[in-house]
Amino acid sequence: MIIHLPARKFIAITGVDTLEFLQNIITNDVYGGDITASYLLTPQGKYIADFMVVKWQNGVIIDLYAGHLPAVAQCFKTMKLKARVEFAMNNNLQVYSDLTGNETGNETGMADPRHPNMGVRIYSETPLNAATDTHVYITRRIENLVAEGPDDYTADSLVMNYPINNMVSFAKGCFVGQEVTARMKYRHLAKYGLTKIEKPHNYMGPWQSGQNMIDGAGNMLGRLCSTTPQMALLYQRLVQHDD
């Protein structure tokens, strides 16, 4: 099944310093394959956005959630300094997810690097015959603990509290927010985690992203993230064990 992902926008970056520019600021290594999943963080290690970096024509495309576009574009412009790069919007491009893992026709299909079960992402400047209901895509993300966008992350999120899903490289060198991120990894400082839950049949509380999930005794279980009518990702405090 091919699913259109309409809530995405695309920043085109071109210029001789494109890869070096990105390599110095985002969390993952862009010199590897044709598609890379990564974060952009604040210097304090907090989440700004998650996105795909796609090598496209004579540069790269940043495939990101539409709501993150203004913040990411501003960060890129601020961090550009003397880098020989140019930014532009690509308003013709669309992205689709093929969860069967098959490439389609002559379009560009690339394996989603976050998880083997996430199929391929297809980029096309001409519309494809695709489903518009994204619940199947969201369900696949939930099943495989793949967090994405503002339903799962907040402005205060520290990404080491989430499954990293091949989105951070600790071998590539510096990136913005590296100090905090590396400290959390190597000192095992994560206090929260993401888990998959099914909606209890008798649960009467709100069932949507951003809502706190409360049990029958009034105890907070965590914050709901991505949801479908049947399941959700839950962001919850980890149980701390004494040594």
Secondary structure, DSSP 8 states (H G I E B T S, - for coil): -EEE-TTEEEEEEESTTHHHHHHTTSSS-TTSSSEEEEEEE-TTSBEEEEEEEEEETTEEEEEEEGGGHHHHHHHHHHHHTT---EEEE--S-EEEEETT----TTSEEEE-TT-GGG-EEEEESS----B--THHHHHHHHHTT---STTT--TT-BGGGS--TT---SSS---TTHHHHHHHHHTT---EEEEEEE--TT--S--STT-EEE-TTS-EEEEEEEE-SSEEEEEEE------
